[in-house]
Amino acid sequence: MTVWFVVAVPLVMMFFALAMERVENRLRHVAVQEEEVEEFLEQARPNEVRALYGHGIGRALELFRLRRLGGRAAKLRPRRSRR
């Protein structure tokens, strides 16, 4: 019984570590980078801070990135026609 325990525990731990590495790699691409948050906190405008408070860091960073893109962001958004 002890032999099975000695063999099984390291194998289970190894497979668990491999699975967690895959999860970490996927999250690394989705997660917000520390540099982005620092830059946001230094240069945020009031509407971006309100978005941070109301909708979370994802929406606030989205507004911040759109502002940094400048004129290019206005071209990406569809314009509404005035009647």
mmCIF file of the C-alpha atoms, coordinates in Angstrom:
data_MODEL
# 
_entry.id   MODEL 
# 
loop_
_atom_site.group_PDB 
_atom_site.id 
_atom_site.type_symbol 
_atom_site.label_atom_id 
_atom_site.label_alt_id 
_atom_site.label_comp_id 
_atom_site.label_asym_id 
_atom_site.label_entity_id 
_atom_site.label_seq_id 
_atom_site.pdbx_PDB_ins_code 
_atom_site.Cartn_x 
_atom_site.Cartn_y 
_atom_site.Cartn_z 
_atom_site.occupancy 
_atom_site.B_iso_or_equiv 
_atom_site.pdbx_formal_charge 
_atom_site.auth_seq_id 
_atom_site.auth_comp_id 
_atom_site.auth_asym_id 
_atom_site.auth_atom_id 
_atom_site.pdbx_PDB_model_num 
ATOM 1  C CA . MET A 1 1  ? 0.000   0.000  0.000   1.00 0.00 ? 1  MET A CA 1 
ATOM 2  C CA . THR A 1 2  ? 2.801   2.406  0.850   1.00 0.00 ? 2  THR A CA 1 
ATOM 3  C CA . VAL A 1 3  ? 4.464   1.745  -2.499  1.00 0.00 ? 3  VAL A CA 1 
ATOM 4  C CA . TRP A 1 4  ? 1.314   2.849  -4.352  1.00 0.00 ? 4  TRP A CA 1 
ATOM 5  C CA . PHE A 1 5  ? 1.123   5.959  -2.202  1.00 0.00 ? 5  PHE A CA 1 
ATOM 6  C CA . VAL A 1 6  ? 4.788   6.791  -2.893  1.00 0.00 ? 6  VAL A CA 1 
ATOM 7  C CA . VAL A 1 7  ? 4.210   6.421  -6.644  1.00 0.00 ? 7  VAL A CA 1 
ATOM 8  C CA . ALA A 1 8  ? 0.766   8.028  -6.863  1.00 0.00 ? 8  ALA A CA 1 
ATOM 9  C CA . VAL A 1 9  ? 1.335   11.247 -4.894  1.00 0.00 ? 9  VAL A CA 1 
ATOM 10 C CA . PRO A 1 10 ? 4.221   12.563 -7.049  1.00 0.00 ? 10 PRO A CA 1 
ATOM 11 C CA . LEU A 1 11 ? 2.328   11.674 -10.229 1.00 0.00 ? 11 LEU A CA 1 
ATOM 12 C CA . VAL A 1 12 ? -0.810  13.464 -9.059  1.00 0.00 ? 12 VAL A CA 1 
ATOM 13 C CA . MET A 1 13 ? 1.225   16.498 -8.027  1.00 0.00 ? 13 MET A CA 1 
ATOM 14 C CA . MET A 1 14 ? 3.015   16.564 -11.384 1.00 0.00 ? 14 MET A CA 1 
ATOM 15 C CA . PHE A 1 15 ? -0.245  16.435 -13.363 1.00 0.00 ? 15 PHE A CA 1 
ATOM 16 C CA . PHE A 1 16 ? -1.741  19.111 -11.137 1.00 0.00 ? 16 PHE A CA 1 
ATOM 17 C CA . ALA A 1 17 ? 1.280   21.378 -11.716 1.00 0.00 ? 17 ALA A CA 1 
ATOM 18 C CA . LEU A 1 18 ? 1.049   20.877 -15.486 1.00 0.00 ? 18 LEU A CA 1 
ATOM 19 C CA . ALA A 1 19 ? -2.663  21.716 -15.447 1.00 0.00 ? 19 ALA A CA 1 
ATOM 20 C CA . MET A 1 20 ? -2.080  24.847 -13.366 1.00 0.00 ? 20 MET A CA 1 
ATOM 21 C CA . GLU A 1 21 ? 0.661   25.964 -15.769 1.00 0.00 ? 21 GLU A CA 1 
ATOM 22 C CA . ARG A 1 22 ? -1.813  25.786 -18.658 1.00 0.00 ? 22 ARG A CA 1 
ATOM 23 C CA . VAL A 1 23 ? -4.390  27.760 -16.689 1.00 0.00 ? 23 VAL A CA 1 
ATOM 24 C CA . GLU A 1 24 ? -1.770  30.368 -15.774 1.00 0.00 ? 24 GLU A CA 1 
ATOM 25 C CA . ASN A 1 25 ? -0.707  30.793 -19.412 1.00 0.00 ? 25 ASN A CA 1 
ATOM 26 C CA . ARG A 1 26 ? -4.300  31.392 -20.492 1.00 0.00 ? 26 ARG A CA 1 
ATOM 27 C CA . LEU A 1 27 ? -4.893  33.881 -17.687 1.00 0.00 ? 27 LEU A CA 1 
ATOM 28 C CA . ARG A 1 28 ? -1.675  35.737 -18.441 1.00 0.00 ? 28 ARG A CA 1 
ATOM 29 C CA . HIS A 1 29 ? -3.054  36.758 -21.849 1.00 0.00 ? 29 HIS A CA 1 
ATOM 30 C CA . VAL A 1 30 ? -6.431  37.823 -20.463 1.00 0.00 ? 30 VAL A CA 1 
ATOM 31 C CA . ALA A 1 31 ? -5.286  39.574 -17.300 1.00 0.00 ? 31 ALA A CA 1 
ATOM 32 C CA . VAL A 1 32 ? -4.545  43.276 -16.997 1.00 0.00 ? 32 VAL A CA 1 
ATOM 33 C CA . GLN A 1 33 ? -0.849  44.128 -16.985 1.00 0.00 ? 33 GLN A CA 1 
ATOM 34 C CA . GLU A 1 34 ? 0.635   46.017 -14.027 1.00 0.00 ? 34 GLU A CA 1 
ATOM 35 C CA . GLU A 1 35 ? 2.134   48.687 -16.299 1.00 0.00 ? 35 GLU A CA 1 
ATOM 36 C CA . GLU A 1 36 ? -1.293  49.420 -17.793 1.00 0.00 ? 36 GLU A CA 1 
ATOM 37 C CA . VAL A 1 37 ? -2.828  49.932 -14.369 1.00 0.00 ? 37 VAL A CA 1 
ATOM 38 C CA . GLU A 1 38 ? 0.007   52.222 -13.264 1.00 0.00 ? 38 GLU A CA 1 
ATOM 39 C CA . GLU A 1 39 ? -0.303  54.303 -16.424 1.00 0.00 ? 39 GLU A CA 1 
ATOM 40 C CA . PHE A 1 40 ? -4.074  54.467 -16.006 1.00 0.00 ? 40 PHE A CA 1 
ATOM 41 C CA . LEU A 1 41 ? -3.811  55.656 -12.410 1.00 0.00 ? 41 LEU A CA 1 
ATOM 42 C CA . GLU A 1 42 ? -1.335  58.365 -13.383 1.00 0.00 ? 42 GLU A CA 1 
ATOM 43 C CA . GLN A 1 43 ? -3.225  59.689 -16.436 1.00 0.00 ? 43 GLN A CA 1 
ATOM 44 C CA . ALA A 1 44 ? -6.911  58.860 -15.912 1.00 0.00 ? 44 ALA A CA 1 
ATOM 45 C CA . ARG A 1 45 ? -9.602  61.423 -16.662 1.00 0.00 ? 45 ARG A CA 1 
ATOM 46 C CA . PRO A 1 46 ? -12.790 61.812 -14.594 1.00 0.00 ? 46 PRO A CA 1 
ATOM 47 C CA . ASN A 1 47 ? -14.993 59.778 -16.948 1.00 0.00 ? 47 ASN A CA 1 
ATOM 48 C CA . GLU A 1 48 ? -12.467 56.923 -16.852 1.00 0.00 ? 48 GLU A CA 1 
ATOM 49 C CA . VAL A 1 49 ? -12.383 57.021 -13.050 1.00 0.00 ? 49 VAL A CA 1 
ATOM 50 C CA . ARG A 1 50 ? -16.208 56.877 -13.006 1.00 0.00 ? 50 ARG A CA 1 
ATOM 51 C CA . ALA A 1 51 ? -16.029 53.844 -15.303 1.00 0.00 ? 51 ALA A CA 1 
ATOM 52 C CA . LEU A 1 52 ? -13.528 52.255 -12.910 1.00 0.00 ? 52 LEU A CA 1 
ATOM 53 C CA . TYR A 1 53 ? -15.891 52.823 -10.007 1.00 0.00 ? 53 TYR A CA 1 
ATOM 54 C CA . GLY A 1 54 ? -19.058 51.762 -11.819 1.00 0.00 ? 54 GLY A CA 1 
ATOM 55 C CA . HIS A 1 55 ? -17.945 49.001 -14.173 1.00 0.00 ? 55 HIS A CA 1 
ATOM 56 C CA . GLY A 1 56 ? -14.524 47.814 -13.044 1.00 0.00 ? 56 GLY A CA 1 
ATOM 57 C CA . ILE A 1 57 ? -10.996 47.996 -14.379 1.00 0.00 ? 57 ILE A CA 1 
ATOM 58 C CA . GLY A 1 58 ? -11.803 46.330 -17.710 1.00 0.00 ? 58 GLY A CA 1 
ATOM 59 C CA . ARG A 1 59 ? -14.212 49.029 -18.906 1.00 0.00 ? 59 ARG A CA 1 
ATOM 60 C CA . ALA A 1 60 ? -12.047 51.829 -17.482 1.00 0.00 ? 60 ALA A CA 1 
ATOM 61 C CA . LEU A 1 61 ? -8.977  50.566 -19.338 1.00 0.00 ? 61 LEU A CA 1 
ATOM 62 C CA . GLU A 1 62 ? -11.040 50.220 -22.502 1.00 0.00 ? 62 GLU A CA 1 
ATOM 63 C CA . LEU A 1 63 ? -11.998 53.911 -22.321 1.00 0.00 ? 63 LEU A CA 1 
ATOM 64 C CA . PHE A 1 64 ? -8.395  54.816 -21.517 1.00 0.00 ? 64 PHE A CA 1 
ATOM 65 C CA . ARG A 1 65 ? -7.078  52.902 -24.524 1.00 0.00 ? 65 ARG A CA 1 
ATOM 66 C CA . LEU A 1 66 ? -9.659  54.512 -26.803 1.00 0.00 ? 66 LEU A CA 1 
ATOM 67 C CA . ARG A 1 67 ? -8.593  57.957 -25.616 1.00 0.00 ? 67 ARG A CA 1 
ATOM 68 C CA . ARG A 1 68 ? -4.933  57.130 -26.204 1.00 0.00 ? 68 ARG A CA 1 
ATOM 69 C CA . LEU A 1 69 ? -5.728  56.010 -29.726 1.00 0.00 ? 69 LEU A CA 1 
ATOM 70 C CA . GLY A 1 70 ? -7.134  59.497 -30.318 1.00 0.00 ? 70 GLY A CA 1 
ATOM 71 C CA . GLY A 1 71 ? -8.542  60.122 -33.776 1.00 0.00 ? 71 GLY A CA 1 
ATOM 72 C CA . ARG A 1 72 ? -8.206  56.498 -34.775 1.00 0.00 ? 72 ARG A CA 1 
ATOM 73 C CA . ALA A 1 73 ? -10.766 55.505 -32.134 1.00 0.00 ? 73 ALA A CA 1 
ATOM 74 C CA . ALA A 1 74 ? -13.341 57.909 -33.567 1.00 0.00 ? 74 ALA A CA 1 
ATOM 75 C CA . LYS A 1 75 ? -12.917 56.276 -36.970 1.00 0.00 ? 75 LYS A CA 1 
ATOM 76 C CA . LEU A 1 76 ? -13.480 52.832 -35.485 1.00 0.00 ? 76 LEU A CA 1 
ATOM 77 C CA . ARG A 1 77 ? -16.805 53.727 -33.838 1.00 0.00 ? 77 ARG A CA 1 
ATOM 78 C CA . PRO A 1 78 ? -19.844 54.019 -36.089 1.00 0.00 ? 78 PRO A CA 1 
ATOM 79 C CA . ARG A 1 79 ? -21.268 57.518 -36.296 1.00 0.00 ? 79 ARG A CA 1 
ATOM 80 C CA . ARG A 1 80 ? -24.925 58.182 -35.713 1.00 0.00 ? 80 ARG A CA 1 
ATOM 81 C CA . SER A 1 81 ? -26.698 60.310 -38.253 1.00 0.00 ? 81 SER A CA 1 
ATOM 82 C CA . ARG A 1 82 ? -28.486 63.397 -36.988 1.00 0.00 ? 82 ARG A CA 1 
ATOM 83 C CA . ARG A 1 83 ? -32.004 64.086 -38.206 1.00 0.00 ? 83 ARG A CA 1 
# 
